[in-house]
Amino acid sequence: MGLFDKLKNNPAPAPQKAQTGTNKSVKITFSSLPDTLDGFKALPEAKMDNPFSTAALTVLAFCFYPENKDLSLQMLDFLRGPRPLSVMDKQFIADRFRDKDYVPRSYFEGATPNNNYLPSEPYSITVSENPYSYQNEGYATLYITSGGADSPRSVQLRLAKDGKWYLWEQYLLADIRKPESENPWA
């Protein structure tokens, strides 16, 4: 059973949204979603040789939290490299997931409130930069659009001596519009 299979019972068609922006955007597509830490580390993006890949992997790691909290946290620790999650980080993540398991999957293409944030296949995430993304040396602040938010959310990455871009900070778990199935006004 795949990560999003139980959501497929009642999918609604997702409205198409035009892409905008004047800066570089990278679309990262996952042909399959790993269900183990080794599978996650085996993804081509797990080389983390560019900040766009690490940002997309961050979304993927959060998607596992509702089904397998420990696996999700292990994935996040891998993405953070020499700076693992603190107890406070883990509590923050747990608080954000209370009754809102749909937030991370809202960053995949096709996931909107209308279809209960069921992503389109193959699973794709578009990560963008802007003119200010690299203003601090050794850091990159990139942006990912959620199908349930009005503005993109940021992910900050840090370049290490080993040439890898590690997760430094993320603002991906902020609240978004409820899925239609949970919205009494929809």
C-alpha positions as CSV (number, residue, x, y, z in Angstrom):
1,M,0.0,0.0,0.0
2,G,1.4,3.4,-1.0
3,L,1.7,6.5,1.2
4,F,-1.4,8.2,-0.4
5,D,-3.5,5.2,-1.4
6,K,-6.1,5.6,1.3
7,L,-6.9,9.1,0.0
8,K,-7.6,7.8,-3.5
9,N,-11.0,6.5,-2.6
10,N,-12.8,9.8,-3.2
11,P,-10.4,12.0,-5.3
12,A,-11.8,15.1,-6.9
13,P,-10.3,16.7,-10.0
14,A,-7.7,19.3,-9.1
15,P,-8.0,22.7,-10.7
16,Q,-5.0,23.7,-12.8
17,K,-2.9,26.6,-11.6
18,A,-0.7,28.6,-13.9
19,Q,3.0,28.9,-12.9
20,T,4.3,32.4,-12.3
21,G,7.6,33.8,-11.3
22,T,10.7,35.4,-12.8
23,N,13.4,33.3,-11.0
24,K,14.7,29.8,-11.3
25,S,12.3,27.0,-10.3
26,V,13.2,23.4,-10.2
27,K,10.5,20.7,-10.5
28,I,11.5,17.5,-8.6
29,T,9.6,14.4,-9.5
30,F,9.5,11.2,-7.4
31,S,8.5,8.2,-9.6
32,S,8.0,6.2,-6.4
33,L,8.0,7.1,-2.7
34,P,10.3,5.2,-0.4
35,D,8.9,3.5,2.7
36,T,12.3,3.0,4.5
37,L,15.1,5.2,5.5
38,D,17.5,3.3,3.2
39,G,15.0,3.8,0.3
40,F,15.0,7.5,1.2
41,K,18.8,7.7,1.2
42,A,18.9,5.9,-2.1
43,L,16.8,8.6,-3.9
44,P,19.0,10.5,-6.4
45,E,18.0,13.8,-4.6
46,A,19.5,12.4,-1.4
47,K,23.0,13.3,-2.7
48,M,21.9,16.8,-1.5
49,D,24.3,18.4,-4.0
50,N,21.9,21.3,-4.5
51,P,19.5,23.1,-2.2
52,F,16.5,22.4,-4.4
53,S,16.7,18.6,-3.8
54,T,17.1,19.0,0.0
55,A,14.1,21.3,0.1
56,A,11.9,18.8,-1.8
57,L,13.1,15.9,0.4
58,T,12.1,17.9,3.4
59,V,8.5,17.9,2.2
60,L,8.7,14.1,1.5
61,A,10.0,13.4,5.0
62,F,7.2,15.3,6.6
63,C,4.6,13.4,4.6
64,F,5.6,10.2,6.4
65,Y,4.9,11.7,9.9
66,P,1.2,10.8,10.2
67,E,1.9,7.2,9.2
68,N,5.3,6.6,10.7
69,K,6.5,9.3,13.1
70,D,9.9,7.6,13.8
71,L,10.7,7.1,10.1
72,S,9.8,10.8,9.4
73,L,12.1,12.0,12.2
74,Q,14.9,9.7,11.0
75,M,14.6,11.2,7.5
76,L,14.6,14.7,8.9
77,D,17.7,13.9,11.0
78,F,19.4,12.7,7.8
79,L,18.5,15.9,6.0
80,R,19.9,18.0,8.9
81,G,23.2,16.2,8.8
82,P,25.5,17.0,11.8
83,R,22.7,18.9,13.6
84,P,19.9,16.4,14.5
85,L,16.5,17.4,15.7
86,S,16.3,18.6,19.3
87,V,13.6,17.6,21.7
88,M,12.1,21.0,21.2
89,D,12.1,20.5,17.4
90,K,10.4,17.2,17.8
91,Q,7.7,18.7,20.0
92,F,7.2,21.6,17.6
93,I,6.6,19.1,14.8
94,A,4.2,17.0,16.9
95,D,2.2,20.1,17.7
96,R,1.9,21.1,14.1
97,F,0.6,17.7,13.1
98,R,-2.3,17.7,15.6
99,D,-5.4,17.2,13.4
100,K,-3.5,18.5,10.3
101,D,-1.8,15.6,8.5
102,Y,-2.6,17.1,5.1
103,V,-0.2,20.1,5.3
104,P,3.0,18.5,3.9
105,R,1.2,16.8,1.0
106,S,-0.3,20.1,0.0
107,Y,3.1,21.0,-1.5
108,F,2.8,18.3,-4.2
109,E,1.4,19.2,-7.6
110,G,-2.3,18.7,-7.9
111,A,-2.9,18.7,-4.1
112,T,-5.7,21.2,-3.3
113,P,-8.4,21.6,-0.6
114,N,-10.9,20.5,-3.3
115,N,-9.4,17.0,-3.6
116,N,-8.4,16.7,0.1
117,Y,-4.8,17.4,-0.8
118,L,-4.4,14.2,-2.9
119,P,-1.3,14.8,-5.0
120,S,-1.1,14.0,-8.7
121,E,1.1,11.1,-9.9
122,P,4.0,11.1,-10.5
123,Y,4.6,13.0,-7.3
124,S,6.2,16.4,-8.1
125,I,7.3,19.4,-6.0
126,T,8.4,22.7,-7.5
127,V,11.0,24.6,-5.5
128,S,11.8,28.2,-6.4
129,E,14.4,30.8,-5.6
130,N,14.1,34.6,-5.6
131,P,16.6,37.5,-5.8
132,Y,17.2,37.2,-2.1
133,S,17.6,33.4,-1.8
134,Y,21.4,33.6,-1.5
135,Q,22.0,36.8,0.3
136,N,23.7,35.1,3.3
137,E,26.9,33.2,2.2
138,G,26.6,29.5,2.7
139,Y,22.8,29.6,3.0
140,A,19.9,29.3,0.6
141,T,16.3,30.3,1.3
142,L,14.0,28.6,-1.2
143,Y,10.3,28.6,-1.6
144,I,7.6,25.9,-2.1
145,T,4.0,26.7,-2.9
146,S,1.2,24.9,-1.1
147,G,-2.1,24.2,-2.8
148,G,-3.8,25.5,0.4
149,A,-1.9,28.7,1.0
150,D,-1.8,32.1,-0.6
151,S,2.0,32.6,-0.5
152,P,4.9,30.2,-0.8
153,R,6.6,28.8,2.3
154,S,10.3,29.0,2.9
155,V,13.0,26.4,3.6
156,Q,16.5,27.5,4.6
157,L,19.4,25.2,3.7
158,R,23.1,25.4,4.7
159,L,26.0,24.4,2.6
160,A,28.5,22.3,4.6
161,K,32.2,21.6,4.0
162,D,31.3,18.2,2.4
163,G,29.5,20.1,-0.4
164,K,26.0,19.0,0.7
165,W,23.1,21.3,1.3
166,Y,21.5,20.4,4.7
167,L,18.2,21.4,6.1
168,W,18.7,24.4,8.5
169,E,15.2,25.8,9.0
170,Q,11.8,25.3,7.6
171,Y,8.4,27.0,7.7
172,L,6.5,24.3,5.9
173,L,4.1,23.3,8.7
174,A,2.2,26.6,9.0
175,D,-1.5,26.3,8.8
176,I,-3.3,26.2,5.4
177,R,-6.9,26.0,4.3
178,K,-8.7,22.9,5.5
179,P,-9.5,20.1,3.0
180,E,-13.0,20.3,1.7
181,S,-13.9,17.1,3.6
182,E,-13.1,18.8,6.9
183,N,-14.6,22.2,6.1
184,P,-18.2,22.6,7.3
185,W,-18.6,25.7,5.1
186,A,-17.4,24.1,1.8
